[in-house]
Amino acid sequence: MELMNDEFYMSLALDMAERAQGQTGINPVVGCVIVKDGRMVGLGTHLQRGKGHAEVHALAMAGSEAEGSTVYVTLEPCSHYGKTPPCSEKLISMKVKKVIVACEDPNHQVAGKGVEILRKHGIEVEVGILRDRARRLNEQFIKYITTGIPFVTLKTASTLDGKIATKSGDSKWISNDQAREHVHMLRHRHQGIMVGVGTVITDNPELTTRLPVDGINPIRIIVDSKLRTPRNAKLVKDGLAPTILLTTDEADFEAAKYFENLGVQVVRCGPGPRVDLPTALSKLSELEIGSILLEGGGTLSGAMLEKKLVDRLIMFIAPKIVGGYHNPGSFQFEGVERMSEAIKLNNLEVETMGDNIRITGLPVWPESG
């Protein structure tokens, strides 16, 4: 019965944290539930980077009832001074009895120190309730904080025969309304959205978040080795979200100056002739971009896969067949010689969205040699 109670309250904390995805920048999403004598007395969620953490909000709601309570929190309480004071100190000062943690914080500034401090002050601590769900919820944060490289989600939409456009180049719309709304939720939940310059030239997209409720626009990131982005492109002129052009040392300095004068950030990534993609991700990390939704065409998606720079794939498949010997496909790269060398997907999730199918998985790279 006690385990069922623990899972119930931790699940509620995880539900609250999930609702805040996209709002916390490079910070993790965290939820907290405080229980005393079988009653919930405090609820809290981390809502914005630099603002109060989940435990702080929940403790404020609980007030004096926090003393002797059990605290359920989805991520190990912090033990260091950052933009806010340590949550572990607040829990100690409020004299809570027990803290149940879903998963450890991989940040080297915390990494077990929060649990250790609580235990040193006589607070019982248990770690691991719904750990896998908690880690999945913060997979973007975990990748960024442990490697210094953004988490990349590659999204594609294709027909049954793997095409992303007809022979005339028409690609609107492959997927249905449900799938497209889900994509806009993904935009809300990632800090950046990345496409190739070919997509900008062909579609002149806004790359913004359009949901039935207000969403957050991601930073627009364009891979543009020669600065071919049209000067009248929407994402250059509209001011709806920041725009970054990833280019090379070979790119024209006058063109770069033009874009910079419009407020567009130009970041040079390698000598050329093409943008060095690993360097690009490192530079985006330095700009504190911890998660990227890759919505590029087949060439950019293929290049990112080929260089093993993708962390999760989300593929929408529509029940359509368009044929065409030379129509573009979802992933265009050199390809492999043998089926044993194919990139596989692990941890699969398959869901129908109306007449579309969504397949989500983690890429498993073939062993070299």
BALOBA-1460 file (C-alpha; in Angstrom, 3 decimals):
// residues 369
<rec num="1" residu="m" x="0.000" y="0.000" z="0.000"/>
<rec num="2" residu="e" x="2.837" y="2.402" z="0.857"/>
<rec num="3" residu="l" x="4.488" y="1.834" z="-2.542"/>
<rec num="4" residu="m" x="1.154" y="2.495" z="-4.274"/>
<rec num="5" residu="n" x="0.851" y="5.756" z="-2.362"/>
<rec num="6" residu="d" x="4.405" y="6.732" z="-3.264"/>
<rec num="7" residu="e" x="3.821" y="6.037" z="-6.949"/>
<rec num="8" residu="f" x="0.518" y="7.923" z="-6.893"/>
<rec num="9" residu="y" x="2.025" y="11.105" z="-5.459"/>
<rec num="10" residu="m" x="5.191" y="10.886" z="-7.573"/>
<rec num="11" residu="s" x="3.080" y="10.395" z="-10.685"/>
<rec num="12" residu="l" x="1.186" y="13.557" z="-9.815"/>
<rec num="13" residu="a" x="4.476" y="15.436" z="-9.378"/>
<rec num="14" residu="l" x="5.655" y="14.156" z="-12.771"/>
<rec num="15" residu="d" x="2.357" y="15.177" z="-14.386"/>
<rec num="16" residu="m" x="2.833" y="18.737" z="-13.103"/>
<rec num="17" residu="a" x="6.434" y="18.843" z="-14.298"/>
<rec num="18" residu="e" x="5.413" y="17.627" z="-17.751"/>
<rec num="19" residu="r" x="3.007" y="20.537" z="-18.135"/>
<rec num="20" residu="a" x="5.926" y="22.944" z="-17.740"/>
<rec num="21" residu="q" x="8.023" y="21.483" z="-20.552"/>
<rec num="22" residu="g" x="9.346" y="24.254" z="-22.770"/>
<rec num="23" residu="q" x="9.186" y="26.953" z="-20.080"/>
<rec num="24" residu="t" x="12.435" y="26.343" z="-18.187"/>
<rec num="25" residu="g" x="15.084" y="26.799" z="-20.895"/>
<rec num="26" residu="i" x="18.180" y="24.726" z="-20.171"/>
<rec num="27" residu="n" x="16.900" y="24.012" z="-16.656"/>
<rec num="28" residu="p" x="15.109" y="20.742" z="-15.883"/>
<rec num="29" residu="v" x="11.366" y="20.494" z="-15.384"/>
<rec num="30" residu="v" x="10.543" y="19.495" z="-11.808"/>
<rec num="31" residu="g" x="7.359" y="18.826" z="-9.865"/>
<rec num="32" residu="c" x="6.843" y="18.525" z="-6.108"/>
<rec num="33" residu="v" x="4.019" y="17.224" z="-3.906"/>
<rec num="34" residu="i" x="4.012" y="17.506" z="-0.105"/>
<rec num="35" residu="v" x="1.873" y="15.100" z="1.911"/>
<rec num="36" residu="k" x="1.060" y="15.062" z="5.635"/>
<rec num="37" residu="d" x="-1.325" y="12.750" z="7.471"/>
<rec num="38" residu="g" x="-2.693" y="11.437" z="4.185"/>
<rec num="39" residu="r" x="-3.477" y="14.905" z="2.802"/>
<rec num="40" residu="m" x="-1.725" y="16.884" z="0.109"/>
<rec num="41" residu="v" x="-0.672" y="20.160" z="1.709"/>
<rec num="42" residu="g" x="1.661" y="21.598" z="-0.939"/>
<rec num="43" residu="l" x="2.094" y="21.471" z="-4.715"/>
<rec num="44" residu="g" x="4.795" y="23.126" z="-6.795"/>
<rec num="45" residu="t" x="6.362" y="23.197" z="-10.245"/>
<rec num="46" residu="h" x="9.487" y="24.858" z="-11.576"/>
<rec num="47" residu="l" x="8.025" y="27.302" z="-14.098"/>
<rec num="48" residu="q" x="10.877" y="29.485" z="-15.316"/>
<rec num="49" residu="r" x="14.659" y="29.552" z="-15.237"/>
<rec num="50" residu="g" x="15.903" y="31.798" z="-12.458"/>
<rec num="51" residu="k" x="12.607" y="31.631" z="-10.564"/>
<rec num="52" residu="g" x="11.602" y="29.513" z="-7.567"/>
<rec num="53" residu="h" x="12.109" y="25.772" z="-7.846"/>
<rec num="54" residu="a" x="9.295" y="23.266" z="-7.402"/>
<rec num="55" residu="e" x="10.147" y="22.561" z="-3.751"/>
<rec num="56" residu="v" x="10.096" y="26.267" z="-2.892"/>
<rec num="57" residu="h" x="6.588" y="26.731" z="-4.328"/>
<rec num="58" residu="a" x="5.283" y="23.593" z="-2.624"/>
<rec num="59" residu="l" x="6.803" y="24.517" z="0.755"/>
<rec num="60" residu="a" x="5.310" y="28.006" z="0.522"/>
<rec num="61" residu="m" x="1.873" y="26.478" z="0.006"/>
<rec num="62" residu="a" x="2.331" y="23.979" z="2.840"/>
<rec num="63" residu="g" x="3.533" y="26.590" z="5.317"/>
<rec num="64" residu="s" x="3.696" y="25.271" z="8.881"/>
<rec num="65" residu="e" x="2.260" y="21.933" z="7.761"/>
<rec num="66" residu="a" x="5.548" y="21.159" z="6.020"/>
<rec num="67" residu="e" x="7.010" y="20.158" z="9.386"/>
<rec num="68" residu="g" x="6.926" y="16.374" z="9.694"/>
<rec num="69" residu="s" x="5.693" y="15.927" z="6.112"/>
<rec num="70" residu="t" x="6.764" y="13.689" z="3.236"/>
<rec num="71" residu="v" x="8.015" y="15.490" z="0.147"/>
<rec num="72" residu="y" x="7.805" y="13.900" z="-3.314"/>
<rec num="73" residu="v" x="10.089" y="15.561" z="-5.857"/>
<rec num="74" residu="t" x="10.892" y="14.422" z="-9.391"/>
<rec num="75" residu="l" x="14.570" y="15.457" z="-9.327"/>
<rec num="76" residu="e" x="17.135" y="15.519" z="-6.536"/>
<rec num="77" residu="p" x="16.921" y="18.818" z="-4.603"/>
<rec num="78" residu="c" x="19.752" y="21.180" z="-5.478"/>
<rec num="79" residu="s" x="22.523" y="21.789" z="-2.962"/>
<rec num="80" residu="h" x="24.315" y="24.764" z="-4.522"/>
<rec num="81" residu="y" x="23.737" y="28.470" z="-4.983"/>
<rec num="82" residu="g" x="22.866" y="29.319" z="-8.562"/>
<rec num="83" residu="k" x="20.211" y="31.761" z="-9.706"/>
<rec num="84" residu="t" x="18.238" y="30.644" z="-6.610"/>
<rec num="85" residu="p" x="19.235" y="29.362" z="-3.126"/>
<rec num="86" residu="p" x="19.627" y="25.595" z="-2.509"/>
<rec num="87" residu="c" x="16.341" y="23.714" z="-2.125"/>
<rec num="88" residu="s" x="17.986" y="21.247" z="0.274"/>
<rec num="89" residu="e" x="18.519" y="24.059" z="2.794"/>
<rec num="90" residu="k" x="14.874" y="25.090" z="2.506"/>
<rec num="91" residu="l" x="13.677" y="21.544" z="3.120"/>
<rec num="92" residu="i" x="15.898" y="21.302" z="6.211"/>
<rec num="93" residu="s" x="14.722" y="24.641" z="7.595"/>
<rec num="94" residu="m" x="11.067" y="23.622" z="7.182"/>
<rec num="95" residu="k" x="11.745" y="20.399" z="9.165"/>
<rec num="96" residu="v" x="10.295" y="17.932" z="6.692"/>
<rec num="97" residu="k" x="10.434" y="14.300" z="7.797"/>
<rec num="98" residu="k" x="11.074" y="12.425" z="4.556"/>
<rec num="99" residu="v" x="12.010" y="13.237" z="0.953"/>
<rec num="100" residu="i" x="11.229" y="10.798" z="-1.866"/>
<rec num="101" residu="v" x="13.158" y="11.517" z="-5.068"/>
<rec num="102" residu="a" x="12.394" y="10.083" z="-8.505"/>
<rec num="103" residu="c" x="15.900" y="10.413" z="-9.945"/>
<rec num="104" residu="e" x="19.309" y="11.828" z="-9.159"/>
<rec num="105" residu="d" x="20.434" y="15.161" z="-10.620"/>
<rec num="106" residu="p" x="23.373" y="14.506" z="-13.016"/>
<rec num="107" residu="n" x="24.589" y="18.108" z="-12.668"/>
<rec num="108" residu="h" x="28.084" y="17.802" z="-11.156"/>
<rec num="109" residu="q" x="27.176" y="20.614" z="-8.758"/>
<rec num="110" residu="v" x="24.484" y="18.378" z="-7.261"/>
<rec num="111" residu="a" x="25.055" y="14.694" z="-8.221"/>
<rec num="112" residu="g" x="24.176" y="13.118" z="-4.884"/>
<rec num="113" residu="k" x="25.159" y="16.085" z="-2.728"/>
<rec num="114" residu="g" x="21.525" y="17.120" z="-2.214"/>
<rec num="115" residu="v" x="20.590" y="13.662" z="-0.916"/>
<rec num="116" residu="e" x="23.703" y="13.534" z="1.264"/>
<rec num="117" residu="i" x="22.995" y="16.897" z="2.921"/>
<rec num="118" residu="l" x="19.401" y="15.928" z="3.705"/>
<rec num="119" residu="r" x="20.485" y="12.656" z="5.286"/>
<rec num="120" residu="k" x="23.152" y="14.390" z="7.354"/>
<rec num="121" residu="h" x="20.391" y="16.506" z="8.879"/>
<rec num="122" residu="g" x="18.325" y="13.484" z="9.870"/>
<rec num="123" residu="i" x="15.871" y="13.571" z="6.973"/>
<rec num="124" residu="e" x="14.969" y="10.159" z="5.566"/>
<rec num="125" residu="v" x="15.596" y="10.032" z="1.800"/>
<rec num="126" residu="e" x="14.449" y="7.442" z="-0.733"/>
<rec num="127" residu="v" x="15.531" y="7.561" z="-4.380"/>
<rec num="128" residu="g" x="14.188" y="5.756" z="-7.439"/>
<rec num="129" residu="i" x="10.372" y="5.889" z="-7.423"/>
<rec num="130" residu="l" x="9.355" y="6.141" z="-11.150"/>
<rec num="131" residu="r" x="12.991" y="6.858" z="-12.043"/>
<rec num="132" residu="d" x="12.709" y="5.842" z="-15.722"/>
<rec num="133" residu="r" x="9.767" y="8.159" z="-16.349"/>
<rec num="134" residu="a" x="11.559" y="11.002" z="-14.569"/>
<rec num="135" residu="r" x="14.708" y="10.532" z="-16.641"/>
<rec num="136" residu="r" x="12.716" y="10.460" z="-19.893"/>
<rec num="137" residu="l" x="10.951" y="13.661" z="-18.871"/>
<rec num="138" residu="n" x="14.319" y="15.411" z="-18.481"/>
<rec num="139" residu="e" x="16.264" y="13.684" z="-21.244"/>
<rec num="140" residu="q" x="17.075" y="17.022" z="-22.854"/>
<rec num="141" residu="f" x="18.503" y="18.459" z="-19.632"/>
<rec num="142" residu="i" x="20.435" y="15.268" z="-18.844"/>
<rec num="143" residu="k" x="22.124" y="15.211" z="-22.266"/>
<rec num="144" residu="y" x="23.012" y="18.909" z="-22.125"/>
<rec num="145" residu="i" x="24.302" y="18.966" z="-18.536"/>
<rec num="146" residu="t" x="26.409" y="15.808" z="-18.899"/>
<rec num="147" residu="t" x="27.904" y="16.366" z="-22.371"/>
<rec num="148" residu="g" x="27.663" y="20.106" z="-23.038"/>
<rec num="149" residu="i" x="25.917" y="19.298" z="-26.339"/>
<rec num="150" residu="p" x="22.242" y="20.030" z="-27.132"/>
<rec num="151" residu="f" x="19.714" y="17.203" z="-27.254"/>
<rec num="152" residu="v" x="18.545" y="16.786" z="-30.869"/>
<rec num="153" residu="t" x="15.096" y="15.480" z="-31.773"/>
<rec num="154" residu="l" x="14.766" y="14.686" z="-35.475"/>
<rec num="155" residu="k" x="11.207" y="14.973" z="-36.766"/>
<rec num="156" residu="t" x="10.079" y="13.843" z="-40.208"/>
<rec num="157" residu="a" x="6.753" y="13.498" z="-42.009"/>
<rec num="158" residu="s" x="6.597" y="11.175" z="-44.994"/>
<rec num="159" residu="t" x="4.288" y="9.121" z="-47.186"/>
<rec num="160" residu="l" x="4.105" y="5.331" z="-47.023"/>
<rec num="161" residu="d" x="6.782" y="5.157" z="-49.700"/>
<rec num="162" residu="g" x="9.124" y="7.389" z="-47.690"/>
<rec num="163" residu="k" x="8.710" y="10.574" z="-49.728"/>
<rec num="164" residu="i" x="8.655" y="14.078" z="-48.254"/>
<rec num="165" residu="a" x="7.499" y="15.850" z="-51.435"/>
<rec num="166" residu="t" x="6.006" y="15.157" z="-54.854"/>
<rec num="167" residu="k" x="7.971" y="15.420" z="-58.096"/>
<rec num="168" residu="s" x="6.938" y="19.102" z="-58.341"/>
<rec num="169" residu="g" x="8.301" y="19.757" z="-54.834"/>
<rec num="170" residu="d" x="4.859" y="20.046" z="-53.200"/>
<rec num="171" residu="s" x="4.999" y="18.984" z="-49.547"/>
<rec num="172" residu="k" x="1.865" y="20.564" z="-48.037"/>
<rec num="173" residu="w" x="0.412" y="18.750" z="-46.396"/>
<rec num="174" residu="i" x="1.778" y="15.251" z="-45.911"/>
<rec num="175" residu="s" x="0.595" y="14.803" z="-42.326"/>
<rec num="176" residu="n" x="-2.861" y="15.462" z="-40.867"/>
<rec num="177" residu="d" x="-4.053" y="18.156" z="-38.463"/>
<rec num="178" residu="q" x="-3.426" y="16.048" z="-35.350"/>
<rec num="179" residu="a" x="0.144" y="15.327" z="-36.325"/>
<rec num="180" residu="r" x="0.832" y="18.956" z="-37.180"/>
<rec num="181" residu="e" x="-0.541" y="20.115" z="-33.819"/>
<rec num="182" residu="h" x="1.770" y="17.629" z="-32.103"/>
<rec num="183" residu="v" x="4.707" y="19.080" z="-34.037"/>
<rec num="184" residu="h" x="3.837" y="22.551" z="-32.763"/>
<rec num="185" residu="m" x="3.853" y="21.150" z="-29.219"/>
<rec num="186" residu="l" x="7.324" y="19.783" z="-29.943"/>
<rec num="187" residu="r" x="8.382" y="23.267" z="-31.066"/>
<rec num="188" residu="h" x="7.079" y="24.663" z="-27.779"/>
<rec num="189" residu="r" x="9.110" y="22.070" z="-25.860"/>
<rec num="190" residu="h" x="12.458" y="22.677" z="-27.599"/>
<rec num="191" residu="q" x="14.654" y="25.749" z="-27.286"/>
<rec num="192" residu="g" x="15.681" y="25.751" z="-30.917"/>
<rec num="193" residu="i" x="14.312" y="24.597" z="-34.285"/>
<rec num="194" residu="m" x="16.798" y="23.763" z="-37.047"/>
<rec num="195" residu="v" x="16.316" y="23.565" z="-40.814"/>
<rec num="196" residu="g" x="18.536" y="23.800" z="-43.870"/>
<rec num="197" residu="v" x="18.664" y="26.853" z="-46.094"/>
<rec num="198" residu="g" x="16.915" y="24.896" z="-48.861"/>
<rec num="199" residu="t" x="13.774" y="24.718" z="-46.716"/>
<rec num="200" residu="v" x="13.891" y="28.489" z="-46.199"/>
<rec num="201" residu="i" x="14.322" y="29.171" z="-49.927"/>
<rec num="202" residu="t" x="11.544" y="26.750" z="-50.952"/>
<rec num="203" residu="d" x="8.929" y="27.298" z="-48.222"/>
<rec num="204" residu="n" x="9.733" y="30.685" z="-46.627"/>
<rec num="205" residu="p" x="8.593" y="29.301" z="-43.250"/>
<rec num="206" residu="e" x="8.050" y="31.194" z="-39.994"/>
<rec num="207" residu="l" x="9.161" y="28.236" z="-37.824"/>
<rec num="208" residu="t" x="7.009" y="29.477" z="-34.958"/>
<rec num="209" residu="t" x="4.726" y="27.676" z="-32.501"/>
<rec num="210" residu="r" x="1.042" y="27.754" z="-33.372"/>
<rec num="211" residu="l" x="-1.188" y="26.005" z="-30.848"/>
<rec num="212" residu="p" x="-4.802" y="26.428" z="-29.677"/>
<rec num="213" residu="v" x="-3.258" y="27.980" z="-26.546"/>
<rec num="214" residu="d" x="-0.260" y="30.313" z="-26.396"/>
<rec num="215" residu="g" x="3.074" y="28.592" z="-26.973"/>
<rec num="216" residu="i" x="6.718" y="29.616" z="-26.866"/>
<rec num="217" residu="n" x="8.496" y="30.196" z="-30.163"/>
<rec num="218" residu="p" x="11.835" y="28.374" z="-30.463"/>
<rec num="219" residu="i" x="15.018" y="30.077" z="-31.642"/>
<rec num="220" residu="r" x="15.195" y="29.626" z="-35.428"/>
<rec num="221" residu="i" x="18.475" y="27.999" z="-36.529"/>
<rec num="222" residu="i" x="19.317" y="27.860" z="-40.234"/>
<rec num="223" residu="v" x="22.186" y="25.775" z="-41.609"/>
<rec num="224" residu="d" x="23.376" y="28.020" z="-44.435"/>
<rec num="225" residu="s" x="26.945" y="27.393" z="-45.576"/>
<rec num="226" residu="k" x="26.991" y="30.177" z="-48.184"/>
<rec num="227" residu="l" x="24.502" y="32.623" z="-46.603"/>
<rec num="228" residu="r" x="21.894" y="32.026" z="-49.304"/>
<rec num="229" residu="t" x="19.005" y="32.850" z="-46.975"/>
<rec num="230" residu="p" x="16.761" y="35.318" z="-48.869"/>
<rec num="231" residu="r" x="17.018" y="38.790" z="-47.423"/>
<rec num="232" residu="n" x="13.242" y="39.126" z="-47.415"/>
<rec num="233" residu="a" x="12.663" y="35.762" z="-45.686"/>
<rec num="234" residu="k" x="9.993" y="35.853" z="-42.951"/>
<rec num="235" residu="l" x="12.358" y="34.594" z="-40.272"/>
<rec num="236" residu="v" x="14.747" y="37.426" z="-41.107"/>
<rec num="237" residu="k" x="12.138" y="40.169" z="-41.058"/>
<rec num="238" residu="d" x="9.246" y="39.178" z="-38.786"/>
<rec num="239" residu="g" x="10.890" y="39.567" z="-35.350"/>
<rec num="240" residu="l" x="8.725" y="36.770" z="-33.928"/>
<rec num="241" residu="a" x="11.717" y="34.886" z="-32.500"/>
<rec num="242" residu="p" x="15.517" y="35.116" z="-32.583"/>
<rec num="243" residu="t" x="17.188" y="33.725" z="-35.698"/>
<rec num="244" residu="i" x="20.675" y="32.221" z="-35.996"/>
<rec num="245" residu="l" x="22.436" y="31.514" z="-39.279"/>
<rec num="246" residu="l" x="25.054" y="28.777" z="-39.070"/>
<rec num="247" residu="t" x="27.607" y="29.324" z="-41.803"/>
<rec num="248" residu="t" x="31.319" y="28.881" z="-42.618"/>
<rec num="249" residu="d" x="34.473" y="30.941" z="-42.725"/>
<rec num="250" residu="e" x="34.035" y="31.128" z="-46.507"/>
<rec num="251" residu="a" x="30.704" y="32.928" z="-46.294"/>
<rec num="252" residu="d" x="30.590" y="36.510" z="-47.584"/>
<rec num="253" residu="f" x="31.344" y="39.065" z="-44.862"/>
<rec num="254" residu="e" x="29.095" y="41.744" z="-46.398"/>
<rec num="255" residu="a" x="26.163" y="39.342" z="-46.408"/>
<rec num="256" residu="a" x="26.893" y="38.433" z="-42.783"/>
<rec num="257" residu="k" x="26.997" y="42.119" z="-41.849"/>
<rec num="258" residu="y" x="23.637" y="42.691" z="-43.544"/>
<rec num="259" residu="f" x="21.960" y="39.964" z="-41.517"/>
<rec num="260" residu="e" x="23.627" y="41.057" z="-38.289"/>
<rec num="261" residu="n" x="22.352" y="44.604" z="-38.799"/>
<rec num="262" residu="l" x="18.853" y="43.106" z="-38.874"/>
<rec num="263" residu="g" x="19.440" y="41.400" z="-35.527"/>
<rec num="264" residu="v" x="20.162" y="37.967" z="-36.972"/>
<rec num="265" residu="q" x="23.081" y="36.195" z="-35.308"/>
<rec num="266" residu="v" x="25.661" y="34.747" z="-37.719"/>
<rec num="267" residu="v" x="27.779" y="31.917" z="-36.313"/>
<rec num="268" residu="r" x="30.698" y="30.562" z="-38.340"/>
<rec num="269" residu="c" x="31.199" y="26.821" z="-37.940"/>
<rec num="270" residu="g" x="34.317" y="25.578" z="-39.666"/>
<rec num="271" residu="p" x="36.361" y="26.550" z="-42.710"/>
<rec num="272" residu="g" x="33.889" y="25.250" z="-45.291"/>
<rec num="273" residu="p" x="32.677" y="24.454" z="-47.818"/>
<rec num="274" residu="r" x="29.913" y="23.049" z="-45.584"/>
<rec num="275" residu="v" x="28.920" y="23.853" z="-42.021"/>
<rec num="276" residu="d" x="30.734" y="21.543" z="-39.618"/>
<rec num="277" residu="l" x="27.750" y="20.117" z="-37.762"/>
<rec num="278" residu="p" x="29.516" y="18.926" z="-34.575"/>
<rec num="279" residu="t" x="31.115" y="22.368" z="-34.259"/>
<rec num="280" residu="a" x="27.717" y="23.960" z="-34.837"/>
<rec num="281" residu="l" x="26.158" y="22.021" z="-31.960"/>
<rec num="282" residu="s" x="29.030" y="22.967" z="-29.674"/>
<rec num="283" residu="k" x="28.585" y="26.644" z="-30.511"/>
<rec num="284" residu="l" x="24.839" y="26.451" z="-29.979"/>
<rec num="285" residu="s" x="25.531" y="24.923" z="-26.576"/>
<rec num="286" residu="e" x="27.740" y="27.906" z="-25.737"/>
<rec num="287" residu="l" x="24.703" y="30.069" z="-26.501"/>
<rec num="288" residu="e" x="22.812" y="28.040" z="-23.844"/>
<rec num="289" residu="i" x="20.618" y="26.223" z="-26.329"/>
<rec num="290" residu="g" x="20.126" y="22.808" z="-24.756"/>
<rec num="291" residu="s" x="17.519" y="21.236" z="-27.041"/>
<rec num="292" residu="i" x="16.908" y="21.364" z="-30.781"/>
<rec num="293" residu="l" x="14.021" y="20.139" z="-32.919"/>
<rec num="294" residu="l" x="15.485" y="19.221" z="-36.299"/>
<rec num="295" residu="e" x="12.907" y="19.760" z="-39.053"/>
<rec num="296" residu="g" x="15.328" y="19.876" z="-41.949"/>
<rec num="297" residu="g" x="14.891" y="18.263" z="-45.330"/>
<rec num="298" residu="g" x="16.353" y="14.906" z="-46.277"/>
<rec num="299" residu="t" x="19.885" y="16.218" z="-46.818"/>
<rec num="300" residu="l" x="20.306" y="17.872" z="-43.420"/>
<rec num="301" residu="s" x="18.515" y="15.036" z="-41.618"/>
<rec num="302" residu="g" x="20.699" y="12.509" z="-43.387"/>
<rec num="303" residu="a" x="23.880" y="14.409" z="-42.530"/>
<rec num="304" residu="m" x="22.920" y="14.655" z="-38.853"/>
<rec num="305" residu="l" x="22.182" y="10.922" z="-38.744"/>
<rec num="306" residu="e" x="25.376" y="10.070" z="-40.585"/>
<rec num="307" residu="k" x="27.413" y="11.979" z="-37.994"/>
<rec num="308" residu="k" x="25.475" y="10.388" z="-35.093"/>
<rec num="309" residu="l" x="24.196" y="13.738" z="-33.839"/>
<rec num="310" residu="v" x="20.561" y="12.710" z="-33.322"/>
<rec num="311" residu="d" x="19.239" y="11.637" z="-29.900"/>
<rec num="312" residu="r" x="15.600" y="10.816" z="-30.694"/>
<rec num="313" residu="l" x="13.608" y="10.310" z="-33.903"/>
<rec num="314" residu="i" x="9.923" y="11.102" z="-34.308"/>
<rec num="315" residu="m" x="8.486" y="9.999" z="-37.642"/>
<rec num="316" residu="f" x="4.961" y="10.737" z="-38.865"/>
<rec num="317" residu="i" x="3.784" y="8.436" z="-41.640"/>
<rec num="318" residu="a" x="0.722" y="9.323" z="-43.722"/>
<rec num="319" residu="p" x="-1.324" y="6.728" z="-45.687"/>
<rec num="320" residu="k" x="-0.337" y="8.204" z="-49.042"/>
<rec num="321" residu="i" x="1.794" y="7.024" z="-51.949"/>
<rec num="322" residu="v" x="3.245" y="9.586" z="-54.380"/>
<rec num="323" residu="g" x="5.871" y="7.559" z="-56.248"/>
<rec num="324" residu="g" x="8.577" y="9.271" z="-58.283"/>
<rec num="325" residu="y" x="12.040" y="7.915" z="-59.019"/>
<rec num="326" residu="h" x="13.828" y="11.036" z="-57.851"/>
<rec num="327" residu="n" x="11.468" y="12.502" z="-55.266"/>
<rec num="328" residu="p" x="13.225" y="13.508" z="-52.038"/>
<rec num="329" residu="g" x="13.122" y="11.106" z="-49.118"/>
<rec num="330" residu="s" x="13.323" y="11.610" z="-45.370"/>
<rec num="331" residu="f" x="17.023" y="10.781" z="-45.078"/>
<rec num="332" residu="q" x="19.488" y="11.417" z="-47.869"/>
<rec num="333" residu="f" x="23.078" y="10.384" z="-47.269"/>
<rec num="334" residu="e" x="25.682" y="7.978" z="-48.620"/>
<rec num="335" residu="g" x="23.937" y="4.964" z="-47.158"/>
<rec num="336" residu="v" x="25.241" y="1.622" z="-45.955"/>
<rec num="337" residu="e" x="26.521" y="-1.422" z="-47.805"/>
<rec num="338" residu="r" x="24.846" y="-4.118" z="-45.705"/>
<rec num="339" residu="m" x="21.576" y="-4.341" z="-43.809"/>
<rec num="340" residu="s" x="23.592" y="-5.198" z="-40.696"/>
<rec num="341" residu="e" x="24.990" y="-1.647" z="-40.870"/>
<rec num="342" residu="a" x="21.577" y="0.008" z="-40.825"/>
<rec num="343" residu="i" x="20.694" y="2.516" z="-38.112"/>
<rec num="344" residu="k" x="18.074" y="0.885" z="-35.905"/>
<rec num="345" residu="l" x="15.539" y="2.370" z="-33.526"/>
<rec num="346" residu="n" x="15.274" y="1.217" z="-29.915"/>
<rec num="347" residu="n" x="12.706" y="1.976" z="-27.181"/>
<rec num="348" residu="l" x="9.980" y="2.211" z="-29.803"/>
<rec num="349" residu="e" x="6.665" y="3.934" z="-29.222"/>
<rec num="350" residu="v" x="3.990" y="3.638" z="-31.905"/>
<rec num="351" residu="e" x="0.797" y="5.691" z="-31.811"/>
<rec num="352" residu="t" x="-1.974" y="6.425" z="-34.285"/>
<rec num="353" residu="m" x="-3.014" y="10.042" z="-34.768"/>
<rec num="354" residu="g" x="-6.150" y="9.877" z="-36.837"/>
<rec num="355" residu="d" x="-5.025" y="8.197" z="-40.061"/>
<rec num="356" residu="n" x="-1.350" y="9.000" z="-39.399"/>
<rec num="357" residu="i" x="1.136" y="6.847" z="-37.496"/>
<rec num="358" residu="r" x="3.728" y="8.344" z="-35.166"/>
<rec num="359" residu="i" x="6.860" y="6.286" z="-34.520"/>
<rec num="360" residu="t" x="9.257" y="7.439" z="-31.814"/>
<rec num="361" residu="g" x="12.568" y="5.815" z="-30.965"/>
<rec num="362" residu="l" x="16.204" y="6.176" z="-30.004"/>
<rec num="363" residu="p" x="18.789" y="5.603" z="-32.758"/>
<rec num="364" residu="v" x="21.192" y="2.715" z="-32.277"/>
<rec num="365" residu="w" x="24.346" y="3.227" z="-34.286"/>
<rec num="366" residu="p" x="25.966" y="0.200" z="-35.968"/>
<rec num="367" residu="e" x="29.337" y="-0.790" z="-34.564"/>
<rec num="368" residu="s" x="32.183" y="0.432" z="-36.742"/>
<rec num="369" residu="g" x="34.320" y="-2.165" z="-38.374"/>
